[in-house]
């Protein structure tokens, strides 16, 4: 059960990270996060952690 949960949470975190990156570099506008380098950096961290969770969850199978 923990294996698939890790994969699902990892995918969601990676998608959130991609959105934050796109907002941080001002590709997606309309938010207080748009054009803010901080959110691009946090998005990169979220993406790396999300991919790591996915790989960890798939490795356990």
mmJSON file of the N, C-alpha and C atoms, coordinates in Angstrom:
{"data_MODEL":{"atom_site":{
"group_PDB":["ATOM","ATOM","ATOM","ATOM","ATOM","ATOM","ATOM","ATOM","ATOM","ATOM","ATOM","ATOM","ATOM","ATOM","ATOM","ATOM","ATOM","ATOM","ATOM","ATOM","ATOM","ATOM","ATOM","ATOM","ATOM","ATOM","ATOM","ATOM","ATOM","ATOM","ATOM","ATOM","ATOM","ATOM","ATOM","ATOM","ATOM","ATOM","ATOM","ATOM","ATOM","ATOM","ATOM","ATOM","ATOM","ATOM","ATOM","ATOM","ATOM","ATOM","ATOM","ATOM","ATOM","ATOM","ATOM","ATOM","ATOM","ATOM","ATOM","ATOM","ATOM","ATOM","ATOM","ATOM","ATOM","ATOM","ATOM","ATOM","ATOM","ATOM","ATOM","ATOM","ATOM","ATOM","ATOM","ATOM","ATOM","ATOM","ATOM","ATOM","ATOM","ATOM","ATOM","ATOM","ATOM","ATOM","ATOM","ATOM","ATOM","ATOM","ATOM","ATOM","ATOM","ATOM","ATOM","ATOM","ATOM","ATOM","ATOM","ATOM","ATOM","ATOM","ATOM","ATOM","ATOM","ATOM","ATOM","ATOM","ATOM","ATOM","ATOM","ATOM","ATOM","ATOM","ATOM","ATOM","ATOM","ATOM","ATOM","ATOM","ATOM","ATOM","ATOM","ATOM","ATOM","ATOM","ATOM","ATOM","ATOM","ATOM","ATOM","ATOM","ATOM","ATOM","ATOM","ATOM","ATOM","ATOM","ATOM","ATOM","ATOM","ATOM","ATOM","ATOM","ATOM","ATOM","ATOM","ATOM","ATOM","ATOM","ATOM","ATOM","ATOM","ATOM","ATOM","ATOM","ATOM","ATOM","ATOM","ATOM","ATOM","ATOM","ATOM","ATOM","ATOM","ATOM","ATOM","ATOM","ATOM","ATOM","ATOM","ATOM","ATOM","ATOM","ATOM","ATOM","ATOM","ATOM","ATOM","ATOM","ATOM","ATOM","ATOM"],
"id":[1,2,3,4,5,6,7,8,9,10,11,12,13,14,15,16,17,18,19,20,21,22,23,24,25,26,27,28,29,30,31,32,33,34,35,36,37,38,39,40,41,42,43,44,45,46,47,48,49,50,51,52,53,54,55,56,57,58,59,60,61,62,63,64,65,66,67,68,69,70,71,72,73,74,75,76,77,78,79,80,81,82,83,84,85,86,87,88,89,90,91,92,93,94,95,96,97,98,99,100,101,102,103,104,105,106,107,108,109,110,111,112,113,114,115,116,117,118,119,120,121,122,123,124,125,126,127,128,129,130,131,132,133,134,135,136,137,138,139,140,141,142,143,144,145,146,147,148,149,150,151,152,153,154,155,156,157,158,159,160,161,162,163,164,165,166,167,168,169,170,171,172,173,174,175,176,177,178,179,180,181,182,183],
"type_symbol":["N","C","C","N","C","C","N","C","C","N","C","C","N","C","C","N","C","C","N","C","C","N","C","C","N","C","C","N","C","C","N","C","C","N","C","C","N","C","C","N","C","C","N","C","C","N","C","C","N","C","C","N","C","C","N","C","C","N","C","C","N","C","C","N","C","C","N","C","C","N","C","C","N","C","C","N","C","C","N","C","C","N","C","C","N","C","C","N","C","C","N","C","C","N","C","C","N","C","C","N","C","C","N","C","C","N","C","C","N","C","C","N","C","C","N","C","C","N","C","C","N","C","C","N","C","C","N","C","C","N","C","C","N","C","C","N","C","C","N","C","C","N","C","C","N","C","C","N","C","C","N","C","C","N","C","C","N","C","C","N","C","C","N","C","C","N","C","C","N","C","C","N","C","C","N","C","C","N","C","C","N","C","C"],
"label_atom_id":["N","CA","C","N","CA","C","N","CA","C","N","CA","C","N","CA","C","N","CA","C","N","CA","C","N","CA","C","N","CA","C","N","CA","C","N","CA","C","N","CA","C","N","CA","C","N","CA","C","N","CA","C","N","CA","C","N","CA","C","N","CA","C","N","CA","C","N","CA","C","N","CA","C","N","CA","C","N","CA","C","N","CA","C","N","CA","C","N","CA","C","N","CA","C","N","CA","C","N","CA","C","N","CA","C","N","CA","C","N","CA","C","N","CA","C","N","CA","C","N","CA","C","N","CA","C","N","CA","C","N","CA","C","N","CA","C","N","CA","C","N","CA","C","N","CA","C","N","CA","C","N","CA","C","N","CA","C","N","CA","C","N","CA","C","N","CA","C","N","CA","C","N","CA","C","N","CA","C","N","CA","C","N","CA","C","N","CA","C","N","CA","C","N","CA","C","N","CA","C","N","CA","C","N","CA","C","N","CA","C","N","CA","C"],
"label_alt_id":[null,null,null,null,null,null,null,null,null,null,null,null,null,null,null,null,null,null,null,null,null,null,null,null,null,null,null,null,null,null,null,null,null,null,null,null,null,null,null,null,null,null,null,null,null,null,null,null,null,null,null,null,null,null,null,null,null,null,null,null,null,null,null,null,null,null,null,null,null,null,null,null,null,null,null,null,null,null,null,null,null,null,null,null,null,null,null,null,null,null,null,null,null,null,null,null,null,null,null,null,null,null,null,null,null,null,null,null,null,null,null,null,null,null,null,null,null,null,null,null,null,null,null,null,null,null,null,null,null,null,null,null,null,null,null,null,null,null,null,null,null,null,null,null,null,null,null,null,null,null,null,null,null,null,null,null,null,null,null,null,null,null,null,null,null,null,null,null,null,null,null,null,null,null,null,null,null,null,null,null,null,null,null],
"label_comp_id":["UNK","UNK","UNK","UNK","UNK","UNK","UNK","UNK","UNK","UNK","UNK","UNK","UNK","UNK","UNK","UNK","UNK","UNK","UNK","UNK","UNK","UNK","UNK","UNK","UNK","UNK","UNK","UNK","UNK","UNK","UNK","UNK","UNK","UNK","UNK","UNK","UNK","UNK","UNK","UNK","UNK","UNK","UNK","UNK","UNK","UNK","UNK","UNK","UNK","UNK","UNK","UNK","UNK","UNK","UNK","UNK","UNK","UNK","UNK","UNK","UNK","UNK","UNK","UNK","UNK","UNK","UNK","UNK","UNK","UNK","UNK","UNK","UNK","UNK","UNK","UNK","UNK","UNK","UNK","UNK","UNK","UNK","UNK","UNK","UNK","UNK","UNK","UNK","UNK","UNK","UNK","UNK","UNK","UNK","UNK","UNK","UNK","UNK","UNK","UNK","UNK","UNK","UNK","UNK","UNK","UNK","UNK","UNK","UNK","UNK","UNK","UNK","UNK","UNK","UNK","UNK","UNK","UNK","UNK","UNK","UNK","UNK","UNK","UNK","UNK","UNK","UNK","UNK","UNK","UNK","UNK","UNK","UNK","UNK","UNK","UNK","UNK","UNK","UNK","UNK","UNK","UNK","UNK","UNK","UNK","UNK","UNK","UNK","UNK","UNK","UNK","UNK","UNK","UNK","UNK","UNK","UNK","UNK","UNK","UNK","UNK","UNK","UNK","UNK","UNK","UNK","UNK","UNK","UNK","UNK","UNK","UNK","UNK","UNK","UNK","UNK","UNK","UNK","UNK","UNK","UNK","UNK","UNK"],
"label_asym_id":["A","A","A","A","A","A","A","A","A","A","A","A","A","A","A","A","A","A","A","A","A","A","A","A","A","A","A","A","A","A","A","A","A","A","A","A","A","A","A","A","A","A","A","A","A","A","A","A","A","A","A","A","A","A","A","A","A","A","A","A","A","A","A","A","A","A","A","A","A","A","A","A","A","A","A","A","A","A","A","A","A","A","A","A","A","A","A","A","A","A","A","A","A","A","A","A","A","A","A","A","A","A","A","A","A","A","A","A","A","A","A","A","A","A","A","A","A","A","A","A","A","A","A","A","A","A","A","A","A","A","A","A","A","A","A","A","A","A","A","A","A","A","A","A","A","A","A","A","A","A","A","A","A","A","A","A","A","A","A","A","A","A","A","A","A","A","A","A","A","A","A","A","A","A","A","A","A","A","A","A","A","A","A"],
"label_entity_id":["1","1","1","1","1","1","1","1","1","1","1","1","1","1","1","1","1","1","1","1","1","1","1","1","1","1","1","1","1","1","1","1","1","1","1","1","1","1","1","1","1","1","1","1","1","1","1","1","1","1","1","1","1","1","1","1","1","1","1","1","1","1","1","1","1","1","1","1","1","1","1","1","1","1","1","1","1","1","1","1","1","1","1","1","1","1","1","1","1","1","1","1","1","1","1","1","1","1","1","1","1","1","1","1","1","1","1","1","1","1","1","1","1","1","1","1","1","1","1","1","1","1","1","1","1","1","1","1","1","1","1","1","1","1","1","1","1","1","1","1","1","1","1","1","1","1","1","1","1","1","1","1","1","1","1","1","1","1","1","1","1","1","1","1","1","1","1","1","1","1","1","1","1","1","1","1","1","1","1","1","1","1","1"],
"label_seq_id":[1,1,1,2,2,2,3,3,3,4,4,4,5,5,5,6,6,6,7,7,7,8,8,8,9,9,9,10,10,10,11,11,11,12,12,12,13,13,13,14,14,14,15,15,15,16,16,16,17,17,17,18,18,18,19,19,19,20,20,20,21,21,21,22,22,22,23,23,23,24,24,24,25,25,25,26,26,26,27,27,27,28,28,28,29,29,29,30,30,30,31,31,31,32,32,32,33,33,33,34,34,34,35,35,35,36,36,36,37,37,37,38,38,38,39,39,39,40,40,40,41,41,41,42,42,42,43,43,43,44,44,44,45,45,45,46,46,46,47,47,47,48,48,48,49,49,49,50,50,50,51,51,51,52,52,52,53,53,53,54,54,54,55,55,55,56,56,56,57,57,57,58,58,58,59,59,59,60,60,60,61,61,61],
"pdbx_PDB_ins_code":[null,null,null,null,null,null,null,null,null,null,null,null,null,null,null,null,null,null,null,null,null,null,null,null,null,null,null,null,null,null,null,null,null,null,null,null,null,null,null,null,null,null,null,null,null,null,null,null,null,null,null,null,null,null,null,null,null,null,null,null,null,null,null,null,null,null,null,null,null,null,null,null,null,null,null,null,null,null,null,null,null,null,null,null,null,null,null,null,null,null,null,null,null,null,null,null,null,null,null,null,null,null,null,null,null,null,null,null,null,null,null,null,null,null,null,null,null,null,null,null,null,null,null,null,null,null,null,null,null,null,null,null,null,null,null,null,null,null,null,null,null,null,null,null,null,null,null,null,null,null,null,null,null,null,null,null,null,null,null,null,null,null,null,null,null,null,null,null,null,null,null,null,null,null,null,null,null,null,null,null,null,null,null],
"Cartn_x":[0.825,0.0,0.874,1.941,2.819,3.507,3.726,4.424,3.645,2.39,1.603,1.318,1.214,1.004,2.213,3.397,4.621,4.641,4.221,4.193,3.164,1.98,0.924,1.321,1.831,2.256,3.427,4.322,5.446,5.007,4.047,3.525,2.847,2.031,1.357,2.353,3.368,4.381,5.193,5.497,6.243,5.41,4.132,3.263,3.148,3.034,2.992,4.303,5.409,6.701,6.816,6.301,6.326,5.501,4.346,3.5,4.218,4.849,5.585,6.742,7.442,8.542,8.015,6.952,6.388,5.874,5.306,4.866,6.061,7.071,8.245,9.005,9.03,9.724,8.764,7.565,6.549,6.001,5.959,5.3,3.8,3.433,2.036,1.813,0.983,0.731,-0.539,-0.88,-2.139,-2.082,-0.897,-0.756,0.295,0.228,1.264,2.625,2.618,3.854,4.512,3.797,4.3,5.491,6.558,7.745,8.617,8.364,9.138,10.133,11.429,12.442,12.372,11.874,11.738,10.876,9.779,8.858,9.436,10.268,10.959,11.916,12.597,13.517,12.751,11.656,10.859,10.23,9.87,9.332,10.359,11.597,12.667,12.865,12.839,12.965,11.796,10.583,9.403,9.475,9.942,10.06,11.064,12.199,13.226,12.724,12.074,11.539,10.431,9.584,8.508,9.025,10.002,10.589,11.282,11.925,12.584,11.565,10.424,9.378,8.85,8.661,8.187,9.204,10.456,11.496,11.63,11.526,11.592,10.412,9.223,8.043,8.085,8.573,8.647,9.763,10.793,11.906,11.476,10.555,10.084,9.25,8.712,7.907,8.821],
"Cartn_y":[-1.187,0.0,1.259,1.256,2.42,2.66,1.6,1.726,2.591,2.282,3.049,4.447,4.598,5.922,6.818,6.26,7.004,7.437,6.564,6.896,7.988,7.868,8.859,10.22,10.243,11.507,12.109,11.269,11.746,12.385,11.769,12.331,13.673,13.74,14.998,16.096,15.755,16.735,17.188,16.263,16.622,17.556,17.282,18.154,19.537,19.586,20.858,21.624,20.898,21.519,22.11,21.399,21.919,23.201,23.213,24.414,25.577,25.327,26.387,26.912,26.014,26.45,27.355,26.923,27.712,29.064,29.107,30.394,31.251,30.631,31.382,32.025,31.364,31.94,32.732,32.972,33.821,33.248,31.928,31.305,31.219,30.861,30.876,32.133,32.997,34.243,34.197,35.334,35.465,35.089,35.075,34.683,35.557,35.653,36.387,35.709,34.444,33.684,33.947,34.557,34.772,35.722,35.288,36.107,36.176,35.316,35.324,34.161,34.443,33.383,32.412,32.887,32.015,30.801,31.028,29.931,28.989,29.505,28.633,27.716,28.242,27.433,26.398,26.813,25.876,24.808,25.188,24.228,23.184,23.609,22.671,21.676,22.175,21.29,20.305,20.793,19.925,18.88,19.279,18.342,17.24,17.606,16.614,15.647,16.183,15.318,14.418,14.958,14.163,13.024,13.313,12.259,11.213,11.667,10.729,9.8,10.338,9.505,8.479,8.902,7.973,6.845,7.212,6.195,5.263,5.819,5.006,4.034,4.547,3.688,2.602,2.924,1.911,0.9,1.341,0.441,-0.637,-0.299,-1.242,-2.366,-2.164,-3.195,-4.201],
"Cartn_z":[0.0,0.0,0.0,0.751,0.824,-0.516,-1.272,-2.555,-3.531,-3.738,-4.699,-4.182,-2.862,-2.28,-2.549,-2.449,-2.747,-4.207,-5.093,-6.525,-6.802,-6.239,-6.475,-5.912,-4.677,-4.088,-4.856,-5.328,-6.117,-7.413,-8.08,-9.332,-9.076,-8.034,-7.709,-7.348,-6.568,-6.187,-7.398,-8.301,-9.513,-10.402,-10.54,-11.337,-10.705,-9.393,-8.695,-8.903,-8.858,-9.09,-10.481,-11.479,-12.855,-12.962,-12.325,-12.347,-11.675,-10.533,-9.831,-10.671,-11.339,-12.202,-13.312,-13.967,-15.063,-14.576,-13.388,-12.848,-12.458,-11.886,-11.452,-12.595,-13.757,-14.916,-15.809,-15.303,-15.943,-17.246,-17.359,-18.509,-18.244,-17.014,-16.588,-15.764,-16.238,-15.53,-14.715,-14.142,-13.426,-11.962,-11.377,-9.984,-9.324,-8.0,-7.277,-7.414,-7.842,-8.011,-9.365,-10.27,-11.627,-11.638,-12.292,-12.424,-11.183,-10.205,-8.959,-8.97,-8.998,-9.054,-7.87,-6.725,-5.564,-5.891,-6.599,-6.91,-7.955,-8.832,-9.782,-9.033,-8.027,-7.223,-6.396,-5.767,-4.974,-5.87,-7.071,-8.024,-8.414,-8.561,-8.881,-7.744,-6.516,-5.344,-5.298,-5.499,-5.474,-6.584,-7.756,-8.873,-8.561,-7.999,-7.67,-6.595,-5.573,-4.509,-5.063,-5.91,-6.497,-7.357,-8.195,-9.036,-8.169,-7.108,-6.191,-5.528,-5.132,-4.535,-5.528,-6.765,-7.791,-7.997,-8.14,-8.351,-7.154,-5.959,-4.751,-4.672,-4.994,-4.968,-6.018,-7.199,-8.266,-7.98,-7.298,-6.968,-5.966,-5.105,-4.099,-4.703,-5.903,-6.546,-7.101],
"occupancy":[1.0,1.0,1.0,1.0,1.0,1.0,1.0,1.0,1.0,1.0,1.0,1.0,1.0,1.0,1.0,1.0,1.0,1.0,1.0,1.0,1.0,1.0,1.0,1.0,1.0,1.0,1.0,1.0,1.0,1.0,1.0,1.0,1.0,1.0,1.0,1.0,1.0,1.0,1.0,1.0,1.0,1.0,1.0,1.0,1.0,1.0,1.0,1.0,1.0,1.0,1.0,1.0,1.0,1.0,1.0,1.0,1.0,1.0,1.0,1.0,1.0,1.0,1.0,1.0,1.0,1.0,1.0,1.0,1.0,1.0,1.0,1.0,1.0,1.0,1.0,1.0,1.0,1.0,1.0,1.0,1.0,1.0,1.0,1.0,1.0,1.0,1.0,1.0,1.0,1.0,1.0,1.0,1.0,1.0,1.0,1.0,1.0,1.0,1.0,1.0,1.0,1.0,1.0,1.0,1.0,1.0,1.0,1.0,1.0,1.0,1.0,1.0,1.0,1.0,1.0,1.0,1.0,1.0,1.0,1.0,1.0,1.0,1.0,1.0,1.0,1.0,1.0,1.0,1.0,1.0,1.0,1.0,1.0,1.0,1.0,1.0,1.0,1.0,1.0,1.0,1.0,1.0,1.0,1.0,1.0,1.0,1.0,1.0,1.0,1.0,1.0,1.0,1.0,1.0,1.0,1.0,1.0,1.0,1.0,1.0,1.0,1.0,1.0,1.0,1.0,1.0,1.0,1.0,1.0,1.0,1.0,1.0,1.0,1.0,1.0,1.0,1.0,1.0,1.0,1.0,1.0,1.0,1.0],
"B_iso_or_equiv":[0.0,0.0,0.0,0.0,0.0,0.0,0.0,0.0,0.0,0.0,0.0,0.0,0.0,0.0,0.0,0.0,0.0,0.0,0.0,0.0,0.0,0.0,0.0,0.0,0.0,0.0,0.0,0.0,0.0,0.0,0.0,0.0,0.0,0.0,0.0,0.0,0.0,0.0,0.0,0.0,0.0,0.0,0.0,0.0,0.0,0.0,0.0,0.0,0.0,0.0,0.0,0.0,0.0,0.0,0.0,0.0,0.0,0.0,0.0,0.0,0.0,0.0,0.0,0.0,0.0,0.0,0.0,0.0,0.0,0.0,0.0,0.0,0.0,0.0,0.0,0.0,0.0,0.0,0.0,0.0,0.0,0.0,0.0,0.0,0.0,0.0,0.0,0.0,0.0,0.0,0.0,0.0,0.0,0.0,0.0,0.0,0.0,0.0,0.0,0.0,0.0,0.0,0.0,0.0,0.0,0.0,0.0,0.0,0.0,0.0,0.0,0.0,0.0,0.0,0.0,0.0,0.0,0.0,0.0,0.0,0.0,0.0,0.0,0.0,0.0,0.0,0.0,0.0,0.0,0.0,0.0,0.0,0.0,0.0,0.0,0.0,0.0,0.0,0.0,0.0,0.0,0.0,0.0,0.0,0.0,0.0,0.0,0.0,0.0,0.0,0.0,0.0,0.0,0.0,0.0,0.0,0.0,0.0,0.0,0.0,0.0,0.0,0.0,0.0,0.0,0.0,0.0,0.0,0.0,0.0,0.0,0.0,0.0,0.0,0.0,0.0,0.0,0.0,0.0,0.0,0.0,0.0,0.0],
"pdbx_formal_charge":[null,null,null,null,null,null,null,null,null,null,null,null,null,null,null,null,null,null,null,null,null,null,null,null,null,null,null,null,null,null,null,null,null,null,null,null,null,null,null,null,null,null,null,null,null,null,null,null,null,null,null,null,null,null,null,null,null,null,null,null,null,null,null,null,null,null,null,null,null,null,null,null,null,null,null,null,null,null,null,null,null,null,null,null,null,null,null,null,null,null,null,null,null,null,null,null,null,null,null,null,null,null,null,null,null,null,null,null,null,null,null,null,null,null,null,null,null,null,null,null,null,null,null,null,null,null,null,null,null,null,null,null,null,null,null,null,null,null,null,null,null,null,null,null,null,null,null,null,null,null,null,null,null,null,null,null,null,null,null,null,null,null,null,null,null,null,null,null,null,null,null,null,null,null,null,null,null,null,null,null,null,null,null],
"auth_seq_id":[1,1,1,2,2,2,3,3,3,4,4,4,5,5,5,6,6,6,7,7,7,8,8,8,9,9,9,10,10,10,11,11,11,12,12,12,13,13,13,14,14,14,15,15,15,16,16,16,17,17,17,18,18,18,19,19,19,20,20,20,21,21,21,22,22,22,23,23,23,24,24,24,25,25,25,26,26,26,27,27,27,28,28,28,29,29,29,30,30,30,31,31,31,32,32,32,33,33,33,34,34,34,35,35,35,36,36,36,37,37,37,38,38,38,39,39,39,40,40,40,41,41,41,42,42,42,43,43,43,44,44,44,45,45,45,46,46,46,47,47,47,48,48,48,49,49,49,50,50,50,51,51,51,52,52,52,53,53,53,54,54,54,55,55,55,56,56,56,57,57,57,58,58,58,59,59,59,60,60,60,61,61,61],
"auth_comp_id":["UNK","UNK","UNK","UNK","UNK","UNK","UNK","UNK","UNK","UNK","UNK","UNK","UNK","UNK","UNK","UNK","UNK","UNK","UNK","UNK","UNK","UNK","UNK","UNK","UNK","UNK","UNK","UNK","UNK","UNK","UNK","UNK","UNK","UNK","UNK","UNK","UNK","UNK","UNK","UNK","UNK","UNK","UNK","UNK","UNK","UNK","UNK","UNK","UNK","UNK","UNK","UNK","UNK","UNK","UNK","UNK","UNK","UNK","UNK","UNK","UNK","UNK","UNK","UNK","UNK","UNK","UNK","UNK","UNK","UNK","UNK","UNK","UNK","UNK","UNK","UNK","UNK","UNK","UNK","UNK","UNK","UNK","UNK","UNK","UNK","UNK","UNK","UNK","UNK","UNK","UNK","UNK","UNK","UNK","UNK","UNK","UNK","UNK","UNK","UNK","UNK","UNK","UNK","UNK","UNK","UNK","UNK","UNK","UNK","UNK","UNK","UNK","UNK","UNK","UNK","UNK","UNK","UNK","UNK","UNK","UNK","UNK","UNK","UNK","UNK","UNK","UNK","UNK","UNK","UNK","UNK","UNK","UNK","UNK","UNK","UNK","UNK","UNK","UNK","UNK","UNK","UNK","UNK","UNK","UNK","UNK","UNK","UNK","UNK","UNK","UNK","UNK","UNK","UNK","UNK","UNK","UNK","UNK","UNK","UNK","UNK","UNK","UNK","UNK","UNK","UNK","UNK","UNK","UNK","UNK","UNK","UNK","UNK","UNK","UNK","UNK","UNK","UNK","UNK","UNK","UNK","UNK","UNK"],
"auth_asym_id":["A","A","A","A","A","A","A","A","A","A","A","A","A","A","A","A","A","A","A","A","A","A","A","A","A","A","A","A","A","A","A","A","A","A","A","A","A","A","A","A","A","A","A","A","A","A","A","A","A","A","A","A","A","A","A","A","A","A","A","A","A","A","A","A","A","A","A","A","A","A","A","A","A","A","A","A","A","A","A","A","A","A","A","A","A","A","A","A","A","A","A","A","A","A","A","A","A","A","A","A","A","A","A","A","A","A","A","A","A","A","A","A","A","A","A","A","A","A","A","A","A","A","A","A","A","A","A","A","A","A","A","A","A","A","A","A","A","A","A","A","A","A","A","A","A","A","A","A","A","A","A","A","A","A","A","A","A","A","A","A","A","A","A","A","A","A","A","A","A","A","A","A","A","A","A","A","A","A","A","A","A","A","A"],
"auth_atom_id":["N","CA","C","N","CA","C","N","CA","C","N","CA","C","N","CA","C","N","CA","C","N","CA","C","N","CA","C","N","CA","C","N","CA","C","N","CA","C","N","CA","C","N","CA","C","N","CA","C","N","CA","C","N","CA","C","N","CA","C","N","CA","C","N","CA","C","N","CA","C","N","CA","C","N","CA","C","N","CA","C","N","CA","C","N","CA","C","N","CA","C","N","CA","C","N","CA","C","N","CA","C","N","CA","C","N","CA","C","N","CA","C","N","CA","C","N","CA","C","N","CA","C","N","CA","C","N","CA","C","N","CA","C","N","CA","C","N","CA","C","N","CA","C","N","CA","C","N","CA","C","N","CA","C","N","CA","C","N","CA","C","N","CA","C","N","CA","C","N","CA","C","N","CA","C","N","CA","C","N","CA","C","N","CA","C","N","CA","C","N","CA","C","N","CA","C","N","CA","C","N","CA","C","N","CA","C","N","CA","C","N","CA","C"],
"pdbx_PDB_model_num":[1,1,1,1,1,1,1,1,1,1,1,1,1,1,1,1,1,1,1,1,1,1,1,1,1,1,1,1,1,1,1,1,1,1,1,1,1,1,1,1,1,1,1,1,1,1,1,1,1,1,1,1,1,1,1,1,1,1,1,1,1,1,1,1,1,1,1,1,1,1,1,1,1,1,1,1,1,1,1,1,1,1,1,1,1,1,1,1,1,1,1,1,1,1,1,1,1,1,1,1,1,1,1,1,1,1,1,1,1,1,1,1,1,1,1,1,1,1,1,1,1,1,1,1,1,1,1,1,1,1,1,1,1,1,1,1,1,1,1,1,1,1,1,1,1,1,1,1,1,1,1,1,1,1,1,1,1,1,1,1,1,1,1,1,1,1,1,1,1,1,1,1,1,1,1,1,1,1,1,1,1,1,1]
}}}
